[in-house]
Amino acid sequence: MEEAKGLVKHIVLAKFQDDVTPEKIEELINAFANLVNLIPPMKSFHWGKDVSVENLHQGFTHVFESTFESTEAIAEYLAHPAHVEFGNLLLSNLDKILVIDYKPTS
């Protein structure tokens, strides 16, 4: 298996607090998706809800995937004021979060 040249996936697993409304969750997801328009190193964004029948989600309900050209691009994204502002808002609505960055292999 070969590691992709430079390409890095940024994966966020999230569990929203029980009192966060579906409307608020939708608002947060839309704001997350909009970061791709505000932060040039962020190349793509996808998200979804857990649909597994294995029941191994450990309470995580949503997954968010962003693509970057390098680990340096992720560092730039993390420091960007739009990400910092959004991250603080997102974190204030979560019970728990797990973040993993990886280089896909082929």
C-alpha positions, 0 to 999 in steps of 0.5 A: 500500500502506498501513502497518498502524496501529501493528501490528508483527511481530517476526521471529526466524530461528534456527539451533540449535547442532548439539549441541542435542537435539530435546527441548531445542529443543522446550523452548525453543520452548515457553518462547518461546511461553509469553512471550505469557502473561507479557508483556502487550505480546506479542499473539501468537506463531507458529513453524515450521521451514524447508520451502523447496525453494529452499535459500536459508535460509543455515543458518537452520532455525526462524522465530518471529513475534510480534505487537505493537501498536507499536514501543514495545510491542516495546521494553517486551517486550525490557526485560521480565525474562522476555524477558531471561532467555529471550533469554539461554537461547535465545542460548546454544543458537544458532549464529546469529540474525537479528531483523527488526521490520516494520509490515505493509502491506496 
